[in-house]
Amino acid sequence: MTLGLSPLAGVEKSQFLESTVWRYLYQRAFLSPLVNRRIFNVQGQAAFKRRFHGNEIQTYIAFKRGTPTETLALLRLLKTF
């Protein structure tokens, strides 16, 4: 059985080439009271799913370095902006 992803939960440094800016922004969004109260309660969802003591599988997102328009489109698709 799978409970799906917990968005932004456990974003940490990985072995892949990554943007420290994006990692920092995702970590801040996860900890932000504004995001958790007004946009989506990511901390609450992660806590709810941890209650079941399941196996956590790391999931990655990757995309090419694009134009600001492409980046904005990706964020809107992910409903983060």
N, C-alpha and C positions, 0 to 999 in steps of 0.2 A: 504494500500500500504506500502511496506517496501523498504527501500533504502539499506538494508544490514548493515553489521557491519562497524564501524570505528575503524580499528585496533589500539591498544595502546592508544586510546583517553580515558581520564578519568580514568586511572589506579590509584586507591587510596586504602587506607587501608580498608579491609573488616572485617566482623565478623568471617570469616573462618580462620583456621590455614593456614598461608601462609609464604612464604619465603620473607624476607625483601630484600634479594639480588636480586631475580627476579623482585620484584616490582620496586626497584631502577633502575635496568637495563632497564625495559620497559619504565619507566618514562623518563630516559635519552635518550633512542632511540626516543621517541616521540618528544623531544625537540631538538634533534641533527640536526644541519644543514646538516651534511654529510649524514645522513640517509634520510632526506627529499629531498635533491638534487640528490643524486646518486642512492639510492635504491628504495624508494617509498615515495611519498609525503603524509605522514599520516596526517600532520597538514592541508594541503590543502583539503584532502578528508573530514576530520572532519568538517572543516569550510564550505565546500560546502553543506554537509548534514544538518548542523545547520541552514542554510538559510531557510529551509522549515518549521522550527518551529514545528517539529513532536514530538511525545512522545518518549523519550529515554528509552529503556529497558536495564537494566544491564545484561550482559552476562558474564559467568565465564568459565574459562578453568581449568580443574583439571587433574592431572596425578600423578601416583605413583612416589615415589622417586626412580629413576632408576640409572642404571650405566651411566657413562659419554657417552658411545656409544649410549644408548637409548635417552639420553637428546639431544645429537647432532642430532640424527635422527629426533626427534620431532621438533627441531628448523629448520632443513632443510625442513621438511614437511610444516612448517608454513612460509617458505621462509624468515626467519629473520636472517639466517646465511648462 
